[in-house]
Amino acid sequence: MRNPLPVLARALGRRPWLMKLASAIVWADHRLHRVSRGRVSLVGIAGLPSLRLTTLGRRSGLPRDTNLLYFPHGSDYVVTGSNWGRERDPAWTFNLRAHPEATVLVRGREVAVKARELKGPERDAMWRALLAFWPGYEMERAEAGRELPIFVLSPGDPPTGEQP
């Protein structure tokens, strides 16, 4: 039997009331991800791809973690700065712009990545693909009143001492 949860998650992701639960969802997801060492997340339980992005703080230089839904695109991870429909881009987008080298933790495996923000026609094409993948992004864009930034995270060299 096919997992019905991704269809349910996509339907719920279009409901404006879900954005009001953002703080609780982020809090629970963060703890679940930490306890499972990156193997389990709320998004993952819903049957959707999720990752933990670690960036360097643009001002502090300290590691900053956030769990995100991602769109698999070949060997790349595509992430969107929806910030649950808030007016401002999320902090991780500013961090990636300042320091594009980051890591992602996917299903318990850490991968070094380099971020590239999409612009122009390339961004527009990816936006259409993202809406087909997660239609709720359009509701979040409308609520935020801004264009949502899109980043492609491409795997790079593994951390020192590790094999790909």
C-alpha positions as CSV (number, residue, x, y, z in Angstrom):
1,M,0.0,0.0,0.0
2,R,1.2,3.4,-0.9
3,N,1.9,6.0,1.9
4,P,-1.0,8.4,2.0
5,L,0.8,10.9,4.2
6,P,2.5,12.9,1.4
7,V,-0.9,13.6,-0.2
8,L,-2.3,14.6,3.2
9,A,0.7,16.8,3.9
10,R,0.4,18.6,0.6
11,A,-3.3,19.2,1.2
12,L,-2.6,20.6,4.7
13,G,0.3,22.7,3.4
14,R,-2.3,24.8,1.5
15,R,-4.2,25.7,4.6
16,P,-3.5,29.2,6.0
17,W,-4.1,28.0,9.6
18,L,-1.0,25.7,9.3
19,M,1.3,28.8,9.2
20,K,0.0,29.8,12.6
21,L,1.4,26.5,14.0
22,A,4.9,27.3,12.6
23,S,6.6,27.9,15.9
24,A,5.3,24.6,17.5
25,I,6.1,22.6,14.3
26,V,9.6,24.0,14.1
27,W,10.2,23.4,17.8
28,A,9.0,19.8,17.7
29,D,10.8,19.1,14.4
30,H,14.1,20.4,15.7
31,R,14.0,18.2,18.8
32,L,12.9,15.1,16.9
33,H,15.7,15.6,14.4
34,R,18.3,16.1,17.1
35,V,17.2,13.0,19.1
36,S,17.2,10.8,16.0
37,R,20.6,12.2,14.9
38,G,19.1,13.4,11.6
39,R,17.3,10.3,10.7
40,V,13.7,11.4,11.5
41,S,11.8,14.7,11.1
42,L,8.2,15.7,11.0
43,V,8.5,16.4,7.3
44,G,10.1,13.0,6.8
45,I,7.3,11.3,8.8
46,A,4.8,12.9,6.4
47,G,6.7,11.2,3.6
48,L,8.4,14.3,2.2
49,P,12.1,14.9,1.8
50,S,13.7,16.9,4.6
51,L,17.2,18.0,5.5
52,R,19.0,19.9,8.3
53,L,21.0,22.8,6.8
54,T,24.0,24.0,8.7
55,T,25.3,27.4,7.7
56,L,27.8,29.9,9.2
57,G,26.2,32.9,10.8
58,R,26.9,35.9,8.6
59,R,27.8,38.1,11.6
60,S,28.8,35.6,14.3
61,G,30.6,33.0,12.1
62,L,29.0,30.3,14.3
63,P,27.2,27.3,12.9
64,R,23.4,27.7,12.6
65,D,21.1,24.8,11.9
66,T,17.6,24.7,10.5
67,N,15.4,21.9,9.2
68,L,13.9,22.4,5.8
69,L,11.7,20.7,3.2
70,Y,13.7,20.2,0.1
71,F,13.0,19.4,-3.5
72,P,15.3,16.7,-4.9
73,H,16.7,17.8,-8.3
74,G,19.2,15.3,-9.6
75,S,22.0,15.2,-7.1
76,D,21.1,18.7,-5.8
77,Y,18.9,19.8,-3.0
78,V,16.6,22.8,-3.8
79,V,15.4,24.8,-0.8
80,T,13.0,27.8,-0.7
81,G,13.1,30.7,1.8
82,S,9.4,30.8,2.5
83,N,9.8,31.4,6.2
84,W,6.2,30.2,6.8
85,G,4.8,33.2,4.9
86,R,6.6,35.9,7.0
87,E,7.5,39.2,5.4
88,R,11.3,38.7,5.8
89,D,13.5,36.1,4.3
90,P,14.7,33.5,6.8
91,A,18.1,33.9,8.5
92,W,19.6,31.0,6.7
93,T,19.2,32.8,3.3
94,F,21.3,35.7,4.5
95,N,23.9,33.2,5.9
96,L,24.1,31.4,2.6
97,R,24.5,34.6,0.6
98,A,27.4,35.5,2.9
99,H,28.9,32.0,3.1
100,P,27.7,29.7,0.3
101,E,29.6,26.7,1.7
102,A,27.3,24.7,4.1
103,T,26.4,21.1,5.1
104,V,23.2,19.2,4.9
105,L,22.2,16.2,7.0
106,V,20.0,13.9,5.1
107,R,18.7,10.6,6.5
108,G,21.6,10.6,9.0
109,R,24.3,11.4,6.4
110,E,26.2,14.7,6.3
111,V,27.0,16.2,2.9
112,A,29.1,19.2,2.2
113,V,27.3,21.5,-0.3
114,K,27.8,24.8,-2.1
115,A,24.7,27.1,-2.4
116,R,23.7,29.1,-5.5
117,E,20.7,31.4,-5.4
118,L,18.6,31.2,-8.6
119,K,17.7,34.3,-10.5
120,G,15.8,35.2,-13.7
121,P,14.5,32.6,-16.1
122,E,16.3,29.8,-14.2
123,R,14.5,30.8,-11.0
124,D,11.2,31.1,-12.8
125,A,11.5,27.6,-14.2
126,M,12.4,26.2,-10.8
127,W,9.5,28.0,-9.2
128,R,7.1,26.2,-11.5
129,A,8.7,22.9,-10.5
130,L,8.6,23.8,-6.8
131,L,4.8,24.6,-7.0
132,A,4.2,21.2,-8.6
133,F,6.1,19.6,-5.8
134,W,4.8,21.7,-2.9
135,P,1.7,23.9,-3.9
136,G,1.7,25.5,-0.5
137,Y,4.6,27.7,-1.5
138,E,2.2,29.9,-3.5
139,M,0.1,30.6,-0.4
140,E,3.3,31.4,1.6
141,R,4.5,33.7,-1.2
142,A,1.2,35.6,-1.2
143,E,1.1,35.9,2.6
144,A,4.7,37.1,2.7
145,G,4.2,39.6,-0.1
146,R,7.7,38.9,-1.5
147,E,9.4,36.7,-4.0
148,L,10.6,33.6,-2.2
149,P,14.4,33.0,-2.6
150,I,15.4,29.7,-4.1
151,F,18.7,28.0,-3.6
152,V,20.3,25.0,-5.2
153,L,22.6,23.2,-2.8
154,S,25.1,21.1,-4.8
155,P,27.2,18.4,-3.2
156,G,30.9,19.3,-3.0
157,D,34.0,17.7,-1.6
158,P,33.3,15.6,1.5
159,P,34.6,16.9,4.8
160,T,38.2,16.1,5.4
161,G,38.9,12.4,6.1
162,E,35.5,11.1,4.7
163,Q,34.9,9.2,1.5
164,P,32.0,10.1,-0.9
